Amino acid sequence: MSMSEKTSATVKERADIALNNDFLRKAVRFTTERLRNGKQLASTEHGNWDEWRERGRQIRLHTIAHLDYYLNLFVENARANGVHVHFAEDTAAATEIVMTIARHKQAESVVKSKSMVSEELHINHALEEAGIEAVESDLGEYIIQLAGEGPSHIVIPAIHKNRYQIAELLSKDAGEELPPDTTVLAGYVRRKLREKFLDADIGMTGCNFAIAETGSMVLFENEGNARMVTTVPKTQITLMGMERIIPSWEDLEVMATLLPRSATGQRLTMYMSGITGPKRQDDSDGPEEMHIIIVDNGRSGQLGDPEFQELLNCIRCGACLNVCPVYRQIGGHSYGGTYSGPIGAVLTPALNRNVAEWDDIANASSLCGACYEACPVKIPLHDMLVYLRRRKVERGHGNRWESIGMKGFAILMGNSKRLGAALKMGRIFQKPVVHNGTISLKIGPLKGWNTYRDMPPMADDPFRERWSKLEQELQQDQVTMDATVKDRMEQLVQARQRSKRGDFDES
């Protein structure tokens, strides 16, 4: 589903489907918990994690603040290395550049490594419409391509599927029954893709980081497929978000420390490839022609915005998804766009500049701040979600009943007597709907809550009203001290006073 083409369903309707899918919830919760625990262990083992987070944040803040300089430097160096560099303002422009290259090369097939930008642009659809075969070589991406779905997670796109579902998909692809054994399934995909690598006219990649000082681009991966994509086909196209720049290889050390640990709990990904231009005369492999397409697609709209510029600091690790209590229950497809979780709830409306269309996903958050604590570059996503909600109301897209409710809440909370009276009335009127210690009524605003959880009733003896009883206890007469003890205490005090005056009487 395109970021500019959302289904008519709301996030609540999509979430309702996910919440009634027990398998999906278990699969997502199991994997995100494993990733979260791995990240916690890896960061603790590394030590001084918050210091590294702050170093990463400062690098990203500096780079985005001087993005024009570093972009120009990167382009100059990349072109000096023999790379064809293109700029694409939006999805249409990026797609046209890709198609122009493909037509010039008379391409019949494109093999791709994992790229969230290509998902964002829906390049596969454009290639297929032109009669060009597009094959995902990342195992997770290959699985969801067969399923006709978008990614459910930034790092693990097929997080919502188990080996039995995967075996069913791959069996249809193979034309034979494959057992739900991960080794067998991975072996089949490996054999299938090897042929695709050898036959492909174009290799297409994303870009984790672009090094301004040398015009290089860096890829992080675990399967080795990106190395095949960047070495076997004669032509390489790299789709790069304009914010993926970092100044130097020295800065990459920080990012190479933060990204794998935050994403999967690894000290380092299995493969980290630095690519500086196409194949040279003495090189044994590599593309003969290399193109880098730098994509804007709404990113420049965040520059200079004090509330959202830090959104461009994101290094796409997915750590915020793994800790988000909402994502862990409803999965990625409930968010309706390419990017899911807390980062998607902010990034999608920001890139589309369409709060009216995407306003509901900003509400898919408890605002607990877990995403900020997990983020390796300290992006305050929970604050940005509040900013989005405010902008929605300011632009006239707020909910009328929500507005009335908030005004009523302000009236109640602005006066202690009114609040006390309302609470007393609430305790009285709740009695008919309290059963077995809970309120299970599913009408009006209670429906959304009570469909999936129990609401506790108001306490018979609320905390606020206990203070009067405590005050009475404090004002009660104290127990009279024993006369003998009292006399002894007075003698000690008098003796202490005489000692201070220097006339202590030893008798």
C-alpha positions as CSV (number, residue, x, y, z in Angstrom):
1,M,0.0,0.0,0.0
2,S,1.4,3.4,-1.0
3,M,2.1,6.0,1.5
4,S,-0.1,8.3,-0.6
5,E,-2.8,5.7,-1.1
6,K,-4.3,4.6,2.2
7,T,-7.2,2.2,2.5
8,S,-10.5,3.7,3.7
9,A,-10.3,1.6,6.9
10,T,-9.1,3.5,10.0
11,V,-6.3,2.4,12.3
12,K,-8.9,1.2,14.8
13,E,-10.6,-1.0,12.2
14,R,-7.3,-2.5,11.1
15,A,-6.2,-2.9,14.7
16,D,-9.5,-4.7,15.5
17,I,-8.7,-7.3,12.8
18,A,-5.2,-7.8,14.2
19,L,-6.4,-8.0,17.8
20,N,-8.7,-10.9,16.8
21,N,-5.8,-12.7,15.1
22,D,-4.3,-14.6,18.0
23,F,-1.5,-16.1,15.9
24,L,-0.4,-12.7,14.6
25,R,-0.3,-11.3,18.1
26,K,1.7,-14.2,19.5
27,A,4.1,-14.2,16.6
28,V,4.8,-10.4,16.8
29,R,5.0,-10.4,20.6
30,F,7.4,-13.4,20.6
31,T,9.8,-11.9,18.1
32,T,9.8,-8.3,19.4
33,E,10.5,-9.6,22.9
34,R,13.4,-11.6,21.6
35,L,14.8,-8.5,19.8
36,R,14.2,-6.3,22.7
37,N,16.0,-8.6,25.1
38,G,18.8,-9.0,22.7
39,K,19.2,-5.3,22.4
40,Q,19.1,-4.9,26.2
41,L,21.8,-7.5,26.6
42,A,24.0,-6.2,23.8
43,S,23.8,-2.6,25.0
44,T,24.5,-3.5,28.6
45,E,27.5,-5.7,27.6
46,H,28.9,-2.9,25.5
47,G,28.8,-0.4,28.5
48,N,28.4,3.4,28.5
49,W,25.4,2.9,26.3
50,D,23.8,6.3,27.0
51,E,27.1,8.0,26.1
52,W,27.2,6.2,22.8
53,R,23.5,7.2,22.2
54,E,24.4,10.8,22.8
55,R,27.4,10.6,20.4
56,G,25.0,9.2,17.8
57,R,22.5,11.9,18.4
58,Q,25.1,14.6,18.1
59,I,26.4,13.2,14.8
60,R,22.8,13.1,13.4
61,L,21.9,16.5,14.7
62,H,25.0,18.1,13.2
63,T,24.6,16.3,9.9
64,I,20.9,17.2,9.4
65,A,21.6,20.8,10.5
66,H,24.2,21.0,7.7
67,L,22.5,18.6,5.3
68,D,23.0,20.8,2.2
69,Y,26.8,20.9,2.7
70,Y,27.2,17.2,3.3
71,L,24.9,16.3,0.4
72,N,26.9,18.4,-2.0
73,L,30.1,17.0,-0.7
74,F,28.8,13.4,-1.1
75,V,27.6,14.1,-4.6
76,E,30.9,15.7,-5.7
77,N,32.9,12.7,-4.3
78,A,30.5,10.1,-5.7
79,R,30.6,11.6,-9.2
80,A,34.4,11.8,-9.0
81,N,34.3,8.0,-8.3
82,G,32.3,7.4,-11.5
83,V,28.8,7.2,-10.0
84,H,25.8,8.7,-11.8
85,V,23.9,10.7,-9.1
86,H,20.3,11.7,-9.5
87,F,17.9,13.7,-7.4
88,A,14.2,12.8,-7.1
89,E,11.7,15.2,-5.5
90,D,9.0,12.6,-5.1
91,T,7.8,9.1,-5.8
92,A,6.9,9.9,-9.4
93,A,10.3,11.4,-10.1
94,A,12.2,8.5,-8.5
95,T,10.2,5.9,-10.4
96,E,10.8,7.7,-13.7
97,I,14.5,7.7,-13.1
98,V,14.5,4.0,-12.4
99,M,12.4,3.2,-15.4
100,T,14.6,5.4,-17.7
101,I,17.7,3.5,-16.6
102,A,15.9,0.1,-17.0
103,R,14.7,1.1,-20.5
104,H,18.2,2.3,-21.5
105,K,19.7,-1.1,-20.4
106,Q,16.8,-3.0,-22.0
107,A,16.4,-4.7,-18.6
108,E,14.2,-7.8,-18.3
109,S,14.9,-8.5,-14.6
110,V,16.0,-6.7,-11.5
111,V,17.2,-8.4,-8.3
112,K,16.9,-6.3,-5.1
113,S,18.3,-6.3,-1.6
114,K,16.3,-5.0,1.3
115,S,15.3,-1.4,1.0
116,M,12.6,0.5,2.9
117,V,12.9,3.4,0.4
118,S,12.0,1.0,-2.5
119,E,9.0,-0.1,-0.4
120,E,8.1,3.5,0.2
121,L,8.2,4.2,-3.6
122,H,6.6,0.9,-4.6
123,I,9.2,0.4,-7.3
124,N,8.3,-3.3,-7.7
125,H,4.8,-2.4,-8.9
126,A,6.2,0.0,-11.5
127,L,8.8,-2.5,-12.8
128,E,6.2,-5.3,-13.0
129,E,3.8,-3.0,-14.9
130,A,6.6,-2.4,-17.4
131,G,7.1,-6.1,-17.8
132,I,10.3,-6.2,-15.8
133,E,10.7,-9.0,-13.3
134,A,11.6,-7.6,-9.8
135,V,12.8,-10.2,-7.3
136,E,13.5,-9.5,-3.6
137,S,16.6,-11.4,-2.4
138,D,16.3,-10.8,1.3
139,L,14.5,-13.9,2.7
140,G,11.9,-11.9,4.7
141,E,11.2,-9.6,1.7
142,Y,11.0,-12.6,-0.6
143,I,8.4,-14.2,1.6
144,I,6.1,-11.1,1.8
145,Q,6.6,-10.6,-2.0
146,L,5.2,-14.1,-2.5
147,A,2.4,-13.3,-0.1
148,G,1.6,-10.0,-1.9
149,E,2.1,-8.0,1.3
150,G,4.1,-5.1,2.5
151,P,6.6,-5.3,5.4
152,S,5.2,-5.6,8.9
153,H,8.5,-4.5,10.5
154,I,11.4,-2.3,9.5
155,V,14.0,-4.9,10.1
156,I,12.1,-8.2,10.0
157,P,9.4,-7.7,7.3
158,A,7.8,-11.2,7.7
159,I,7.7,-11.0,11.5
160,H,4.0,-11.9,11.4
161,K,4.4,-15.3,9.8
162,N,5.6,-18.7,11.1
163,R,7.5,-21.5,9.4
164,Y,4.2,-23.3,8.5
165,Q,2.8,-20.3,6.7
166,I,6.2,-19.8,5.0
167,A,6.4,-23.4,4.0
168,E,3.0,-23.1,2.4
169,L,4.0,-20.0,0.4
170,L,7.3,-21.5,-0.7
171,S,5.6,-24.8,-1.6
172,K,3.3,-23.0,-4.1
173,D,6.4,-21.2,-5.5
174,A,8.3,-24.5,-5.8
175,G,5.4,-26.5,-7.2
176,E,6.2,-29.2,-4.7
177,E,5.5,-29.8,-1.0
178,L,8.3,-28.4,1.2
179,P,8.5,-29.3,4.9
180,P,8.2,-26.6,7.6
181,D,11.9,-26.9,8.3
182,T,13.9,-23.7,8.3
183,T,17.0,-25.3,6.9
184,V,15.1,-26.8,4.0
185,L,13.1,-23.6,3.3
186,A,16.2,-21.4,3.4
187,G,18.0,-23.9,1.1
188,Y,15.2,-23.7,-1.5
189,V,15.2,-19.9,-1.5
190,R,19.0,-19.9,-1.8
191,R,19.0,-22.1,-4.9
192,K,16.1,-20.2,-6.5
193,L,17.8,-16.8,-5.9
194,R,21.2,-17.9,-7.2
195,E,19.7,-18.2,-10.6
196,K,18.1,-14.8,-10.3
197,F,21.4,-13.2,-9.3
198,L,23.1,-14.7,-12.4
199,D,20.4,-13.7,-14.8
200,A,19.6,-10.2,-13.5
201,D,20.3,-7.1,-15.6
202,I,20.1,-4.7,-12.7
203,G,20.9,-5.0,-9.0
204,M,19.0,-2.6,-6.8
205,T,19.8,-1.7,-3.2
206,G,19.0,0.7,-0.4
207,C,21.5,2.6,1.6
208,N,22.1,2.5,5.4
209,F,24.7,5.3,5.4
210,A,26.3,7.5,2.8
211,I,29.8,8.7,3.7
212,A,30.2,12.4,2.6
213,E,34.0,12.5,2.8
214,T,34.5,9.8,0.1
215,G,31.2,9.5,-1.7
216,S,30.8,5.9,-0.5
217,M,27.6,4.1,0.5
218,V,27.4,1.5,3.2
219,L,25.1,-1.5,3.5
220,F,24.4,-3.6,6.6
221,E,23.0,-7.1,6.2
222,N,23.1,-10.7,7.6
223,E,22.4,-12.9,4.6
224,G,25.0,-11.9,2.0
225,N,22.4,-11.2,-0.6
226,A,23.3,-7.5,-0.8
227,R,26.8,-8.4,-1.8
228,M,25.5,-10.6,-4.6
229,V,23.2,-7.7,-5.7
230,T,26.1,-5.3,-5.8
231,T,28.7,-7.5,-7.5
232,V,26.9,-9.8,-10.0
233,P,24.6,-7.6,-12.2
234,K,26.4,-5.2,-14.5
235,T,24.3,-2.2,-13.5
236,Q,23.5,-1.1,-9.9
237,I,20.9,1.3,-8.7
238,T,20.9,2.5,-5.1
239,L,17.8,4.2,-3.7
240,M,18.9,6.6,-0.9
241,G,16.8,8.8,1.4
242,M,18.4,12.2,1.4
243,E,18.9,12.1,5.2
244,R,21.1,8.9,5.1
245,I,24.3,11.0,5.0
246,I,27.0,11.0,7.7
247,P,30.2,13.1,7.5
248,S,33.0,10.5,7.8
249,W,34.1,6.9,8.2
250,E,35.0,7.8,11.8
251,D,31.3,8.6,12.4
252,L,30.4,5.2,10.9
253,E,32.1,3.6,13.8
254,V,29.5,5.1,16.1
255,M,26.6,4.1,13.8
256,A,28.0,0.6,13.3
257,T,28.0,0.2,17.1
258,L,24.5,1.6,17.6
259,L,22.5,0.1,14.7
260,P,23.1,-3.7,15.0
261,R,22.8,-3.7,18.8
262,S,19.6,-1.7,18.6
263,A,18.1,-3.6,15.7
264,T,18.8,-7.3,16.5
265,G,21.1,-7.3,19.5
266,Q,24.1,-8.2,17.4
267,R,27.5,-6.7,18.1
268,L,27.9,-6.3,14.3
269,T,25.9,-7.5,11.3
270,M,27.3,-10.5,9.4
271,Y,28.2,-8.3,6.4
272,M,29.0,-4.5,6.3
273,S,29.8,-3.4,2.8
274,G,31.4,-0.1,1.8
275,I,31.0,0.6,-1.9
276,T,32.9,3.5,-3.5
277,G,31.9,3.7,-7.2
278,P,31.5,1.1,-9.9
279,K,34.0,-1.7,-10.9
280,R,37.5,-0.5,-11.6
281,Q,39.9,-2.0,-14.2
282,D,41.7,-4.2,-11.7
283,D,38.6,-5.2,-9.7
284,S,37.5,-8.9,-10.0
285,D,33.8,-8.1,-9.6
286,G,31.3,-5.2,-9.2
287,P,28.9,-3.3,-11.4
288,E,30.1,-1.7,-14.6
289,E,27.7,1.2,-14.1
290,M,26.4,2.6,-10.8
291,H,23.5,5.0,-10.1
292,I,22.5,6.6,-6.8
293,I,19.1,8.1,-6.7
294,I,18.8,10.6,-3.7
295,V,15.1,10.7,-2.7
296,D,13.4,13.6,-1.0
297,N,9.7,12.5,-1.0
298,G,8.7,14.9,1.8
299,R,11.9,14.7,3.9
300,S,13.0,18.3,3.1
301,G,9.7,19.5,4.5
302,Q,11.0,18.7,8.0
303,L,14.1,20.8,7.7
304,G,13.8,23.9,9.9
305,D,10.8,22.6,11.7
306,P,11.7,22.7,15.5
307,E,9.2,20.0,16.3
308,F,10.0,17.5,13.5
309,Q,13.5,18.0,12.2
310,E,14.9,15.4,14.5
311,L,12.7,12.9,12.7
312,L,15.4,12.9,10.0
313,N,17.9,11.5,12.6
314,C,16.3,8.1,12.4
315,I,18.7,5.3,11.4
316,R,15.9,2.7,10.7
317,C,16.9,0.2,13.4
318,G,13.3,-0.7,14.4
319,A,14.1,-0.6,18.2
320,C,11.1,1.7,18.8
321,L,8.7,-1.0,17.3
322,N,10.1,-3.7,19.6
323,V,9.3,-1.9,22.8
324,C,6.0,-0.2,21.7
325,P,3.1,-1.7,23.6
326,V,0.7,-0.8,20.8
327,Y,2.8,-2.3,17.9
328,R,3.4,-5.5,19.9
329,Q,-0.3,-6.1,20.0
330,I,-1.4,-5.0,16.5
331,G,1.6,-5.6,14.3
332,G,2.8,-3.4,11.4
333,H,0.0,-3.6,8.8
334,S,-2.5,-1.9,11.2
335,Y,-0.6,1.4,10.6
336,G,-1.7,1.4,7.0
337,G,1.6,2.6,5.4
338,T,5.1,1.4,4.6
339,Y,6.5,2.4,8.0
340,S,4.9,1.1,11.2
341,G,5.3,1.5,14.9
342,P,6.1,4.8,16.7
343,I,8.4,5.9,13.9
344,G,5.8,5.2,11.3
345,A,3.1,6.9,13.2
346,V,5.1,10.1,12.9
347,L,7.0,9.6,9.7
348,T,4.0,8.8,7.5
349,P,2.0,11.9,8.2
350,A,5.2,14.0,8.1
351,L,6.3,12.8,4.7
352,N,2.8,13.0,3.2
353,R,2.1,16.4,4.7
354,N,-1.4,15.2,5.1
355,V,-2.5,15.2,8.7
356,A,-6.2,15.0,7.7
357,E,-5.7,11.7,5.9
358,W,-3.2,10.1,8.4
359,D,-4.3,11.7,11.7
360,D,-5.6,8.5,13.2
361,I,-2.2,6.7,13.4
362,A,-0.9,9.4,15.7
363,N,-3.5,8.2,18.2
364,A,-2.1,4.6,18.0
365,S,0.2,5.3,21.0
366,S,0.1,5.2,24.8
367,L,2.7,8.0,24.9
368,C,4.6,5.9,27.4
369,G,8.0,7.1,26.1
370,A,9.4,3.6,25.7
371,C,10.3,4.5,22.1
372,Y,12.5,7.4,23.2
373,E,14.3,5.2,25.7
374,A,15.0,2.6,23.1
375,C,16.0,4.9,20.3
376,P,19.8,4.8,19.7
377,V,19.8,8.5,18.7
378,K,17.3,9.8,21.2
379,I,14.5,10.9,18.9
380,P,11.6,12.2,21.1
381,L,8.9,10.3,19.2
382,H,6.4,10.5,22.0
383,D,6.6,14.3,21.9
384,M,6.2,14.3,18.2
385,L,3.0,12.2,18.5
386,V,1.6,14.9,20.8
387,Y,2.6,17.6,18.3
388,L,0.8,15.8,15.5
389,R,-2.4,15.5,17.6
390,R,-2.2,19.2,18.4
391,R,-1.8,20.1,14.7
392,K,-4.7,17.9,13.8
393,V,-7.0,19.9,16.1
394,E,-5.5,23.2,15.1
395,R,-6.3,22.4,11.4
396,G,-9.9,21.6,12.2
397,H,-9.7,17.8,12.0
398,G,-10.3,17.2,15.7
399,N,-13.1,15.0,17.0
400,R,-16.1,17.0,18.2
401,W,-16.9,14.7,21.1
402,E,-13.3,14.5,22.2
403,S,-13.2,18.3,22.3
404,I,-16.4,18.4,24.4
405,G,-14.9,15.8,26.7
406,M,-11.7,17.7,27.2
407,K,-13.6,20.9,28.0
408,G,-15.6,19.0,30.6
409,F,-12.5,17.4,32.0
410,A,-11.0,20.9,32.4
411,I,-14.1,22.1,34.2
412,L,-14.0,19.2,36.6
413,M,-10.3,19.3,37.4
414,G,-10.3,23.1,37.8
415,N,-12.3,22.9,41.0
416,S,-11.8,20.4,43.8
417,K,-15.4,20.6,45.0
418,R,-16.7,19.8,41.6
419,L,-14.3,16.9,41.2
420,G,-15.3,15.5,44.6
421,A,-19.0,15.8,43.9
422,A,-18.5,14.1,40.5
423,L,-16.6,11.2,42.0
424,K,-19.2,10.6,44.7
425,M,-21.9,10.5,42.0
426,G,-19.8,8.2,39.9
427,R,-19.5,5.7,42.8
428,I,-23.3,5.8,43.2
429,F,-24.2,5.4,39.5
430,Q,-21.6,2.7,38.7
431,K,-23.2,0.2,41.0
432,P,-25.6,-1.3,38.5
433,V,-22.8,-2.0,36.0
434,V,-20.2,-3.5,38.4
435,H,-20.1,-7.3,38.2
436,N,-17.5,-9.5,39.9
437,G,-15.4,-6.5,40.7
438,T,-15.2,-5.1,37.2
439,I,-17.1,-2.8,34.8
440,S,-17.7,-4.9,31.7
441,L,-20.2,-2.5,29.9
442,K,-19.5,-2.2,26.2
443,I,-21.3,1.0,25.1
444,G,-20.0,4.4,24.1
445,P,-16.4,5.2,25.1
446,L,-16.3,2.1,27.3
447,K,-16.6,-0.2,24.3
448,G,-13.0,0.2,23.0
449,W,-11.5,-0.4,26.4
450,N,-13.7,-3.2,27.7
451,T,-13.6,-5.2,24.5
452,Y,-10.1,-6.3,25.2
453,R,-9.6,-5.6,29.0
454,D,-11.4,-5.1,32.3
455,M,-12.1,-1.7,33.8
456,P,-11.9,-1.6,37.6
457,P,-14.7,0.2,39.4
458,M,-14.1,3.4,41.4
459,A,-12.9,2.6,45.0
460,D,-15.4,2.8,47.8
461,D,-12.8,4.6,49.9
462,P,-10.8,6.7,47.3
463,F,-7.4,8.0,48.1
464,R,-8.3,11.6,48.0
465,E,-10.9,11.2,50.8
466,R,-8.6,9.3,53.1
467,W,-6.8,12.6,54.1
468,S,-9.6,13.8,56.4
469,K,-9.5,10.6,58.4
470,L,-5.7,10.8,58.6
471,E,-5.9,14.4,59.8
472,Q,-8.3,13.4,62.6
473,E,-5.9,10.7,63.7
474,L,-3.1,13.2,63.8
475,Q,-5.2,15.5,65.9
476,Q,-6.1,12.9,68.5
477,D,-4.6,13.4,72.0
478,Q,-1.2,11.8,72.3
479,V,-0.6,9.2,75.0
480,T,0.6,10.9,78.2
481,M,4.3,10.2,78.9
482,D,5.1,8.2,82.1
483,A,5.8,10.7,85.0
484,T,9.1,9.0,86.0
485,V,10.3,9.0,82.4
486,K,9.2,12.6,82.0
487,D,11.2,13.7,85.1
488,R,14.3,11.9,83.9
489,M,14.1,13.6,80.5
490,E,13.7,17.0,82.1
491,Q,16.8,16.4,84.3
492,L,18.9,15.4,81.2
493,V,17.8,18.6,79.4
494,Q,18.7,20.8,82.4
495,A,22.0,19.0,82.8
496,R,22.8,19.7,79.1
497,Q,22.0,23.3,79.5
498,R,24.3,23.7,82.6
499,S,27.1,22.0,80.7
500,K,26.9,24.6,78.0
501,R,27.2,27.3,80.6
502,G,30.3,25.7,82.2
503,D,28.7,25.2,85.6
504,F,27.9,21.5,85.3
505,D,27.1,20.0,88.7
506,E,28.5,16.5,89.0
507,S,26.2,15.7,91.9
